[in-house]
Amino acid sequence: MWRPTRRTTRYGGCGGPGHTAGWAEKRSRCPSISRMSIVTTPDRRLPDAPQSHCEFKVFGGLGCRRDGSDVDLGPVRQRIILAKLLAAGGDAVSLDNIIDSLWDERPPASAANQIHRHVGNLRRILEPDLDVRETGRYLLPAGTGYRLLLATEASDLAMYRELVRRAREALTGGDVVAGVRAYLTALELGRSPAFTDLPTSASSSPEFVAIERERIAVALAASEAAIDHGMAGAVLTPLLSVAAAAPLDEALQACLMRAYVATGHRAEGVRVFERSRQRLAEDLGVDPGPELREAYRELLASGWTLQEELHPPEAPRPAQLPPQVAGFVRRNDVANVLDDQLSGAFNDATIVITVLGGMGGIGKTALAVHWAHQIATEFPDGQLFLSLRGLDPDGRVMSSEEALATLLASLGEPAVSSPQENVDAQAARYRSRLFGRRLLILLDNAHDSDQVRPLLPASRGCLVIVTSRNRMTSLVTREGARYLQVDRLTGAESRQLLINRLGVRRVTTNPDALDKVIALCAGLPLALAIVAARVALNPALPLSAVLSDVSAPSARLDALSSADSSDDVRSVFSWSYRALGPSTAQVFRALAVHSGPGISLESVASVAGVGRAQARELLMELVTANLLNESQPGRYVLHDLLRAYAGELLDEDQERPEYERRLILHYLHSARAAYARHHRQPVGTVSEPPSDVTPESFDSVPQAAAWYARERSALWATIDLALAHSLGRDAAAMVLAASAPGSNSIPAGRTQTVLAILDLVSVLGEPLMEAELLRTIGEVSAPLPPADEYLRRALSIFEGAGELAGQADVLRNLAVLSLSRGDHDAANGYGERSVGLARQTGRQELLAVSLLTFTRALLGSDRFEAGTRFADEGLAIAVAEHLDHLKIYYAQLIAESSWKLGRLERAAEVSEWGLTEGVCESNGPRCAVAAILARAAFDLGDLAHAERGCQQFENLIADNGFRELIEFSGMEEAETYRTMVAYVRARLSLMGGAS
């Protein structure tokens, strides 16, 4: 394993991890430090590698890279010629064939000459040093036309076809796993149609049509092999992308249906059939052909349609489902889960119990009733419906005895068979009456598990749907109920609900008002229904009238009020609130002072003034009552409208000022603890937290970095709160600890807030705090002109106070500012001074951060040797001082500069070390390092580490890494990294994998 070595030098560095994007932009502007090559190796290549310096991309659009850089392939006709040659796969393409593709009607007399000129241009694009009369080694004459001579690995289409050949060969030889894997690699390489950027008129060329047919045939062959051998799950995603591009290909859609059935998603298979049937009818005017019909028959035979069971003819067949809610909007996120649970009612040895939970007004009943109507035909013995009045306004909960009596009467049984009959005897008669029958039972608004338990049948084939604001934990634990949380509607679903209720014209007349109403209702179906009813009852009332002054929380709930308490948001919430115990109700009110969106256990403990254990217990009671969601362990989310309701309750009890005081202290001490964990001393001093405040504590840099990522929004809201309480010094201390050292510490739109704090601090006699605020404002103002003024004012104060660390930080920021303006000489000068001062302080973390920025400045000046030396020194400090948050950034810089210098062994070693040792709030730099490892190791012939780099990259990308990679390096660079890994992955597959 490679380890960094310390090197002594008198130079220092500049800029923290937050300036990586600026470095990526600098690289893109300087030809001498262009993007990493995904095509050629700087100074060595495998012995059996082709001598070609060009690689071609077909899938997703025509592209070419020469010596690691993208090239312009010229005008459209020139690109079409190259595309036809690539599609031919090395075979000759005649002049007549090319002419037919370039001119729809009669070609001009100069057609042949024009083609010869385009071919000559292409030759010199691919080989710039080629003499005018030379043909070169790529584009060769062949008969009356031309052929393109390429090694397999120089074209993604050629690699794709080779992988397909190997897949077929492996399957023929009986190696199913190898065959399917080769197919899957090919499908990933060809995940998009070919030549998508060429004109539509050119796409009808037989060669291009054949490639798309080839893609469909490969998807079919791969899917059939995977499905036949129990590997359907692996092929489903690539099959979906190909099927989406060919919606009228019945064989492909039938294959997709079979894949869904094989993976247990029969409901999705049914939807594929319905979509295909509708598309065929609309576009072609035909019914599904034999392949689609046969796939549908197989789906039905797999258990989708249920066998009929006989039952006594005299047995009543109840049909008690309420009517469906008008304007109902299907929730795709829960519909698929519900459909999957349906089959369990007939496959399991016991009944299936589905519990729909959620806050009041979230639409549990509407969803349950809609789904029940959709599946009612699957239950030939009828449907029972009963409201258990779990949280009715009058507080009268239906007892189990009352519920059983009602259900028995619906089934033709006497409510009570004798005066001595108890609830157990009633339940036994109820279960006996259901034995051997298939019923759907919808129990609405349940209070708790004990109320529901006696109402459960024992007969296989029955499905029980329960809705409740209680999470029914006991029912899930003991009876195996399947719990499904019903969350708020999305913006699109909210818009559709209003359209369904009011019509398109009335809803869309004022788009701004529509968006504001959707935001006001926060995805709560009850709130949207109230708005729709108010507008529908008054034809002259515009949608915007609902929004008249809803800035205050109480006004927001007033806008969603109704004359009927059962249809009033505030009243519906109150039913749940009144069921809480006193201590739990107090915590619910206290939550209103937190801005959200996520609330930590520690912040609740601080605001409520209770210990962590008691806070956890009370929070779980709120979660069970569906007044709060636990989004992840120890982290909670309060719905916007519930926050407004809690705020009203809080104002009534005059508790808000005390809760807000503790919230400010919580974030003040938590932020300073996170800042200190990054090995930097927070500016200024503050008193110890009082005993009733529980700030966060951090055992490692990753923990502190994760806290910053989670709490940034709430922290800045608390800074606003401190300003409102005239606590300027506390607000300033929070701003200066609001993010990890070296990161951008002021979010967009927050500069004015910091300037207001600066004005307050300037009169407090705190020059160092004032200087640090000036430096912070200057850092985020770059590259705009005011940045110079702020940074120089800060530097002057630090110099007057003899504060070396502050001077080093400001000079580091000035170096970054110069880099952003392209002034590399100034950047190197500031960087050198920054490092010199950092050395004098003896603070190793400060020196490591300064060296990091100085390294970027040197690399931006093409001084790769010097930059690498200082990077080595900085990384040695990061390792010795356990500055884990800096390691991955150093590894990325060293690996990339080593790559550009042709030091492949070094690039591979540093990349592997960085992936093992480096930690970061973002996956972006880790993705970049993994891509460098994959390519550098592959070019060294180290297939095992190339495979490791590919796997690391693919795993990180799957975990939201691509978005973070774009943020780290920019879109173009991120695509380069991804293409690099796809290239290595394809080459590894062609070579038989890592050994």
N, C-alpha and C positions, 0 to 999 in steps of 0.2 A: 504493500500500500504506500502510495506517495505521501510524504509529509512535507509541509512548507519549511523553508530554512530562513533564518533571520539574516538580513544583510544590512550592514551599517552604511548609512549615507547621510549627507547633510541636508537632503531635500525632504520636503513634506508634501502633503496632499490636500485634497479639497473635496467638498460636496458629499452628501450622504446618499443612501440608497434611493431616496425619493427622486433623484435626478437622473435615473437610468433612462427615462424616455428622452431627455435632452441629448444624452449620448447617442441613442439610436437615431435621432434626427440628424445629429452631426455626421454620423457615418453615411446616412443616405445622401448628404450634400457633397461629400468628398469622394471623388472617384477613386482616389488612392486607398481609401479604406471602405470599399463597397461591401455589400452584403456577403455573408459567408457563402462560398460556393457549395452548391448542392450537386455539382456536376463533376468537377475535376479535383484532383488532389494537388496541393501546392507543390510538393517536391518529390513525391514518390507514388507509385501505384502498384497494384497487384500484378505479378508477372503475366497473368493470363488476361488482363484487362485490355479492352480494345484501345487502339491508338486515337480514336476519335475524341475531339474536344467539344463536341456538341451533343446535347441531349434534347429530345423533342417530347412535347406534351400534346396529347390528342384529346383526352377525356376532360370535359369541362371547358374546352376552348383550346385553340391552337396556340402553342408557345414553343420557344426555343431559347436555350441558354448556351452561350458560347464562353468557354473558359470561366464559368461561374457567374456570368452576368446575363441578364435578359437582353435580347436583341430585338430590334424592330424589323419585322419581316416584310415591310413595305406595303404597297397598295393591295386592295382586296383581290384582284385577279392573280397577283403574285402569290398571295396566301392560299388561294384556291388550288393553284398548281402544286404547291408544296403539300397541301392537305391530301390531294389525290395520290401523290407519290407515297406519302406515309400510309395511306389506307391500303395501297397495293402491297405493302409489306415486302418490298424488294423486287416485286415483279415489274416488268416493263409496262409503262402507260403510253399508249400511242398518241401521236400528235392529233389525230382525229378525235380521240376521246377527250383530250384537253380542250380542243376547240368547241366541242359540243357543250361542255360545261361552262365555258366562258361567254358564249354568245347564244342567246335563246333563238334568235332568228338567223338570217343569212349572215355568216361572218364576213368581216371586211377582207379585202384582198391582202392586207398586211397582217392577217391573223398569225400566220406562221412566224413572221419576223418578230411580232410582238411577243410571242411565246418564247422564242429564242432569247430575246432581250431580258425577259423576266427570269428565265433560267440562269442567264449570266449574272444578273443581279443577285439571285439567291446564292449562287456559288461564292460570290465575293462577300456576301453577308456571313456565310458559314465559314469561309476561309479568307479573311481580309487581305492577307499577303499574296493571294493568288494572282498570277499574271492574267491579263485579259484573255489570252488565247488558250489558257490551261483549263482543263475540266475539273481538276482537283480529285479528291478521293471520295466525295459524297455523291454528287449529282452526276451520273454517268449517262452517256448516250446509249440507247438500246433500240435497235431497229429504226423505226421511224419516230421513236419517241425517246423517253428517258426512264431511268430507274434510280431509286435512292438506296444507296448501299450503306447499311447501318448494322452495328453489332446489336444483339438482342437487348442489352441493358441500356442502349442509347435511346430507346423509345418506349413510352409507357404502353403503347398498343402492342408492341412486339413482346414485351415482358408479360402483358396480359395474356396474349395468345400462347406463349410458352407455358405459363402457369396452367392454363386450361388443358394444354396437351399433356402435361404431367399429371394433372388431376385425372384425366381419362385413363392414362396409362396405369396409374395407381389403382383405380377402381377396377380396371380390367384384370389387374394382377391380384385382386382380392384385398388390397390394403385400403379399407374404407376410410379410416381416420385420416391417413395421409392424403387421400383423394379429396375428401371434403375440405380439409384445411387448405389445400392448394386452390380449390375453387373459391373459398372464402377470401383468400388473399387476392385472388384475381378480381373478385367483385369489389373489394375495397379500393383497388387501384382504378377500376372503372366505375366508380360510384356515381359518376355523372355521364350523360350522353356525350358523344364525341362531337367536336367542332361546333359547339353551341354559339360561338361568336361569329360564324360565317353567315352571310346573307341567307334568307329563307329560300331564295331561288336556287342556291347552290346545294341545299340540304337534300334535294331530290336526286342527286347524282347516285347512280347505282352503288358505287363504292361506299358512300356514306350511309345509305339505307341498309346495306349489308352489315355494316358494323353494328348498327342498332339492333338488327335482327339477331346478330351474333350475341350481343349482350343479353337479349331476351332468352335465347337458346341456352346460354351458359347459366343464367339465373334459374331456368327450368331444370336443367340437368343437376345443378348443385342442390337445389331444393329437393328434388326427388330423391337424390342419394342421401341427403341429410334426414329427410322424413322417414325413409325406409329403414334407416339404421339408428333411429332414436336420437338424432342430433338436430331436431327441428328448431330448438331454441337458438342455436348458433346462427342459423341462416335467415331467421325471421326479419331482422333489421335490414340487411342488404337486399333481401327480396322485396321489402316494402318500397325501397327507393327505386328499384327497377320497375316494379308494378305501377308506381305513381306516374312514371313517364310513359306507360303504355296501358291506359285505362280500358282500351277496347280489345286488348289481347285476351281472349277468353281462356286460353290455356294457362296464361300467366296468372290471371285472377283466380282460376280454379286451383292452381298450385298454392296461391296465397291462402285460400280458404282451408286447404288441407293442412297447411302449416299452422294456422290458428287452431284448428281442431286438435292437432298433435300436441300443441302446447297448452291445451286446456282452455282456450279462449273461443269457445263456440259462438258466443254472442257476436264477437268481432267477425267471425266467419259469415254469420248471417248478414251482417251489415255489408260486407264485401259483395255478397250475392245481390242484395237489394240495390246497392249503388251501381253495380255492373248492369243489372237488368234495366234500371232507369236510364243509364247512359246509352245502352244499346238502342233502347226505344227512341230516345230523343235524337241521337246522332245518326243512326242507321235505319231506324224504323223496323227493327227486327227483335225477336225474342231471343233469350239465351239459347246457345247451341248445346249439343250433347255433352261437351266437356264440363261446362258450368252446371248443367242440370245434374250430371252424375256426381259432381263434387257436392252439390247441395243435398242430393239423396244420401250420400255417405255421411254428411253432417247430421242429417235427421236420424239416420240409423245409429249414430254414435250416442244417442241418448237425449237429443234436444226435444223430440216429441215423446211424450210420456205414454206408457201403456195404460189403457183403461182398466179400472178395477170395478167389479160389480159391487153394488151395495143394495141393501133392501129397498125396494121401490117405494115403500111408504115413508122412508126417511125424508124429512124436510130438507130442501136445498136452499139455505139462506143466501140472499144476495144483498148484503147490507152496506156495501161500500158507499160512502158519500159521493156526490158528484165531484168531478175533478175541478180544480181551481181554474177560473178563467184566466187566460193569458199566461199559463204556466210555462216556464222556461226550463228545458231539459238541462240538467247539470251533468255534463259528460264525465267530470271527474269522479262522480259517485255512481253514475248509471252503470258503468262497466263492472264495478265492484259488486253492485247489487245483482246484476245478471249472472255473474260467476257464482254467487251464493245460491241462486235458484237451483242449479243442478244438485247441490248438496242435499236438498230436501228429498231427493229420491235415491241418492247414492249412499248417504250415510246410514248408519244403523239406527240413528236417533233422529228426532226432529231437528230442524234448523231454526234457530232463534236469531233474528237480526235486530239489533238495537240501533236506532237512529237517535243520536244525542246532539245537543247543541243549545245555544242560548235562546232565550225567548224571542220570537219573531223571526227566527232564522229560516223558517220554512220547512220544519221537520214533517209536520202533518201533510202539507201540500205535496211534498216529495213522496211520502209513504203512500198516500192515496193515489197519486199518479202512477207510481210503480205497480201498486196492487191492481189497478185497472189494466195495466199493460200485460200482466201475467195471469189475470183471472181465469183465462181459458185453460190454464194448466192445472186448475183445481176443480174438477168436475162436480165435486160435492158441495161447492159453494164457498161463500166468503162471510166471515163474521167481523163486525166492527163494534168497538166499544170504547167510549171515552171514559177514562178512569179518574178524571178531574184531579190530577195530581197537584196542580198549582192554580186552581180556579180562584177568582177574586173573593168568593165567599168563604174560602178556606175549608170547604167541606170535601174531603177526599173520599172517594168511593171505597167502601170496604171490600175485601175479597169475597165475603158472603154475598153482598149485593151484586158484585160482578158475576159470580158463579150463577146466581139465580137468573140473571138476565140472559146469560149465555145458554143455560139449560133450556130456558123457555124458547129461545131461538132454534134449538135443536129438537123441539117437540117433547121435551121432558118437563115434568112439574118442577117448579122452582125449589120446593122443599117437599120431600117425600113423606116426612113425619115431623112432628114438633121436636123430637129429640135429635134430629139430624144436625151434625155440626159441619164446620167448613171442610174437614177431611172427608166426610162421607159425601158431601156435595161434589168435591173434587174428584172422588172415585167414580161417581156416576157420570160426571162430565167426561172423564177420560174413557170410560166404557162406551159412551155414546159416540166418541170419535174413533174408536178402534176400527182399523181396516178402511178408514175413509181418508179422503185427500181434501183437506180444507185449508184455506188461507185465513189466518186470524190476525186482525190488525187491532192492537191495543194501544190507544192513543193517550198521550199526556199521563204517563205512569208516574207515580210518586217515588217508589223505590222497588227494590228487588223482592222484598217480602210481599208486597201487594200483587206482584205479577206471578210469583212462583206457583200458587195453587191453580192458576189459569192456563198452565202449560199442558198440552196434550202429551200422550205417550206414544202416539201412533206415527210410525214412519210414513213419510209422504206429506205431512203437514208442515206448513211454514208459518211461523209466528213473527210478526213485525211489531216491534215496540218502539214508540217514540217517547222521549222523556228529556227533561232538562237535567235529570240526574244521570250520571254515567253508568249506573247499574253495575257497579264493580262486582258485587256478589253474584249477580246473574252471569257475568262473564266468567268468573272464577269457578263457580260450582256447576252451572249448567252448560258451560262452553258456548255462551252466546257470542255472536260475532258483532263487535261494536264498530260503528261507523260514525265518525264525527262529521256533522253537517256544518260546513264553514260558509262564510259570506259569498255572495255572488261576485263573479268577476265584473270588470267594467263592461265588457261586451254583453254578458248575461243581463246585467242591470239595464243596459240600453234596450235590449230585446224585450225585457219585461214591460218597460214603459211603452214601447211600440205596440206590443200585443194588446195592451190595455187602451191606448189612446189613438193608435193609428200613426202611420209614418209621417204624414204631413204635419200633424200637430206637434209631434215630438221633435222633429228635425228642423223646424222653422228657425230656431235659435240655437245653433250648436253650442255656443258658450254657456247658455243657460242650462242646456242638457247636461253638459259636463259638470257644471257646478251642482246640479241636483243629484247626479250620481255620486259625487264626492260627499255631499251632505248626507246621503242615505247610507254611505259606507257599506254597500253590499247587503244591507238588511232587507229581505223581501217585504216584511211588514211595513217598513218605512217607505219603500217604493210604492207599495199598494196604497198607502195613505195619500201620498202625493198624487198618484194617478186618480184616485177617487175625488180629491178636491178639484182637480182640473176638469175631470169628466162631468162633475155636477154643475160646473159654471162654465159654459161655452165661451164666455168673454174673458175668462181668466187665463193669462199666458203662463207658461211654465216658469218664467222668470219671477212671477209674483210670489212663488213659494220661497224665494231667496231673500225677501226683504229683511235686511239686517239680521243675519244669523251668525254674526261674529262671536257673540257670547255663547257659552255652552247651553245656558237655559233657553236662549232664543232658538238654538238649534233644535232642541227638543220641542219647543213650542211650535215650530214649523212642521213638526211631525206628530202633532196632536190630533185627536179626533173626539167627537162628542160621545162616542161609544167607548167605554173604558176597556172593553175586550179588544178594541182595535186601536188602542192608543199606545205608542211606544213607551212613554213614561210609566203608564199603568202596568203594562206587561212586565217591564223590568221590576216594578215594585213587588209583584207577586213572588219573584225569586228572592228579592232582598229581604222581605219580611220573614222568610223561612230560615234566615241565618241566625246563629247565636250572637250575643253582644260583641264578643271579641272578634269573631269573623267579620261582622258588619263593620267594626272599626277599621280593620285592615282594608276592607273593600273601599271605604271612604278615603283612606290614606293613599290608595293607589292613584287617586285623581291628581296628585301633585306631580307625579312622574310623567314626563312627556312621551315615553315609549320610544319606539314600538316594542322593544323587549325590556323586561324588568327582571333584574337578578334577585335571587334570594336575599343577598346581603343588602341590596338597596331597600327592599321591603322591610327588612329587619331594622335598618337605620331609620327610615321614615316613620315606622310605627313605634319605634323605641322599645322593641322587644328583642330577645335573643334569637339566634339562628334556628334553634330547634323549635321554639314556639312559632316562629314565622313560617317555617316549613309546614307545620301541622295546620295552621290556619289557612295557608295558601292551598293546601290539598283539599280543604273543605270547599273553598271557592271553585277549584277545578272540578270537584265532584258535582257541584251545583251548576256547572257550565256557565259560571260568571267570569271565568278566567280559563285560558288555555295554557298548558305547559308545553311550550314549543320544543324544548329539549330539557334534559335534567337540570334543575335549578334555574330555569329561565322561563318567564311567563309573558303572555300577551293578553292585553285587555282591549276589547273592541272599542272603537272610537265613540260610539254612542253610549256604551256602558261607562266610559270614562266621563262623558258629559253628565250622565246621571249621577255618578259618584261625586262629581264636583258640586252638583246642586246639594246633595246631602251633606257634603263637607262644609259648604258655606253656611248651612242652617245651624251647624253646631259650633261655628267659629273656631274650628281646629286648624284651619289651613296655615296660619303663620308659623305655628310650632312645627308642623310637618315639613314646611318648606325650609325652615332653619336647619333641620336635621338632614334634609336632602342636600343642601348646599355643602354642609360639612362632610357628608358622605363622599360626594364627588371630588371635593377639594383634596381630601386625604387619599382617596383611591387613585386619582390622577398622579399625585406626587409619588405615590408608591410605585406605580407603573413606570414613571419616568426614571426613578432611582434604580429600578431593576435593570434598566438599560445602561447602567454604569455611568450615569451622569447625575451630578448634584443639582436638585431643583433650585431655582433662583429664590432667594429670600427665605425667611423662616416663618413658621406658623405654629400655633399652640397645639398641644396634643389633643386628639379627638375626645370628646366627653364619653362617659361610660355608656350612654344610650345610643351611640352611633357605632355601626359595625362596618368600617371601610373594607374594601377588598384587599387581599394580600396575594403576593405572587411568588412562587418558588422558582420561576425560570423566566428567561426572556420570551420564549414562545407564549407562555401564559399571559404576560403583560401585553405582548403584541396583539394577541387575540382579544384581550379586553378593549384595547383601543379600537379595534375593528368593530366590535359589537356596540360599544357605548359612545361612539363619536357624536351621534345625533343627540342623545340624551345629555351628554356632557355640555355641548354648546347651548342646549336649552337651559341647563342649570346656570351657565354663565350669564345668560339673559336674566334669569331669576335673581342672581346675585346683584346685577346692575339695578334691577327694579327695587331691591331692598337697600340700595345705596351702599353696597359692600364692594367698593371699587377694588380694594386690595385683594380680597378673596377672588374676585373675577379675574384680576390680572394674574394671580398665582395659578388659577386653573388654565388660563390661556397658555401660559408658559410651560405647563405640563400636559397640554392637550394632545400631544402625539409623541411618538418615539423620537429620540434625537436623530437629526438628519432627514426626517420625513417632513413633507409639507404640512405645516401645523395649523394653517388657517383654511378652512373649506371655502369653496366658491361662495361669494356673496356675503362673507363674514368680515371683510376688511373694515367696513364702517363701524362694526361693533368693537373691533380692537382699537380703532382710532378713538372711539369714545372712551374706552378704558384708559388709553394712553393719556388723554386729557386729564382724567381723574388722578392718575398716578403721578403726573408731572408736578402736582401741587402737594404731594404727600412726603416729599423729601426722600425718595427712593431712587437714586440715580441709576443703580445697576439694574433694577427692575424696569426703569424707563428705557435704558439702553437695550435691554434684551427684547422688549416689546418693539422698539424701532427696528432691531435686527430681524425679528420675526416678520414684521410687515414688509420690510425690504426684500426678504427672501421670497415671499409669495407674490410680490409686485413685479418681479423680473419677468420679461425683459423691458418693461415699460420704464420711461425716464424717471418717475418718482422713486424707483428703487434705489438709484444712486444717492438721492438726498437722504433717504431713511438710513441707508447703510453707513454713509459717511458721518451722519449725526451720531449713530450708535458707536462708530469707531472712535469718534472724538471723546465721547463720554468714557468709554472703556480705557482709552489712552490716558485721560486725565486721572482716572482712578487707579491706574497701574494694573488693571485687570487683564492679565495675559490671555487667559482662556477666552474671554469675551472677544478680544482682538483677533485671536486665531479663528474663531467662528465667523466673525464679520468678514475677514479676509477670504475665508473659504467661500462665503456667499458671493463676494465680489468676483471670485474666480468663476463661479457658476454663471453669474450675470454676464461676464465677458464671453464665456463659451456660448451662451445663448445668442450673443450678438456676432459670433464668428471672429472675435478678437483673441486669437490663440496666444499671442505674445503676452498680452495683459493677463490672460488666464494663468499662464505658467508663472508669471511674476507674482501674482497674488497667491497662487498655490504654494510657491516656494517660501514666501514670507509666513503664510499660515502654518506650514509645517515647522518652520523654525521656531515660532512662538509656542506651538503645541509641545515641542521638545522641551522648551524651558519650563513649562508647567509641570512636567513629569507625569501628566495624566495620560495613561496609555490609550484609553478609549478615544479621547479627543485626538490624539496623534493618529490612531487607526482611521478615524473618519476623515481627517485631513488628508492622509495618504491616499485614501480611496478617491477623493475628488481630484487630487493632483495627478493620480494615475490616469483618470479620464481626460484631464487636460493634455497630458503628454501624448496619449494615444490619439486624441483629436488633432494633434500636430504631426501625426505620422511618426512620432518618436517611440516606436514599439519597443526597442531595446531598453531605453530608459524607463518607459512606463512599466515594463514587466519587472524591472529591478525594484522599483518602488512598491509595486503590487506585492512582490514577494515579502518585502519588509512589513507592509501593512498586514498581510495575512498571517505572518509569523506572530505579530502582536495579537491579532484576533484570536489565534489559537492559544497563545500563552495566557491571555487574560480571560479566556472563555467568553469572548464576544461573539456568541453564536449567530446573532442577527446580522453580522457583517460577513460571515464566511462565504455564503452563497454568492454574494455580490462580487467578492474578490475572486472566487472560483470562476465565475462567468467571465470576468475581465481577462483573467490569466489564460483561461482555456481558449477564448476567442482570439486574443492576441497571439497565442502560440500557434493557433490554426493559421492565422494570416502569415506568420513567419515560417510556415512549413514544418513546425515542430510537432508532428502528429503524436509522438509518444507522450510528450508533455501535455498536449491538449487532452488526450484520452485519460491520462493519470489524474490530472487536476479535475476533470469533469466527474470522474468516478468518486474522487474524494469529496467534491462538493455535494454530490447527491447523498452521500453517506453522512456527512458532518453538518451540512448547512441547514438552517431553519429560516423560515420567512413567513410573514403574514400572508403573502401572495404566492401562488404556485407559478407565477410568470417566470422568474429567473430559473426555477428548477426545470421548467419545460425547456428553456433555452439550453441549459447545461446538458440535459438528457439528449437533446438533438445533436449537440456537438459530440457527445460521447458516442452516439450511434454511428455518425459518419466517420469520425476520426478512427474509431476502433475498426470499423469495416475496412477503411483504406489501409490500415495496418495489417489486415488479415486476421484480426482477433475477433472471430465471429461470435464467441460467447459474450464478450463485452458489448459488441454491436447489438446483439439480441437484448441484453440488459438495458441498454440505452433506449431501444425501441419500446420495450415493455414499460419502462419508467415513464416515457413520454406519453404513451397511450393511456396508462393508468391516470396520470395527472390530467390529461385532456378530458377524460371521462368524468373527473371530479371538478367540473367547472373551470378547468385550467386554461382553456383556449381564450376565454374572455380576459382572464388575468394576464395571459401571455400578450394579448393585444395591448392591454394597458401598460405592460412593461416595455414592449419593444415596438409597438405600432402594428397596424394591420398588415402591411406588406412584409415586414420582417417575420411576423407570426406565421403567415402563409409559407414563407420560405422554410422556416423550421419544420412545419408540418409536411411540406413536400419532401424535404430532406429525409424525414423518417419514413415516409411512404416509399421513397426510392430504395432506402436500405432494406426495408421490410420486403419489398418485392425481390431484391437481389438475393436476400437470405433464402427466400422461398425457392428461387430458381436453383440455388446451390444446395438445397436439401436441408436448410435450417442450420442452427449453430451446432458446432461439434465440440 
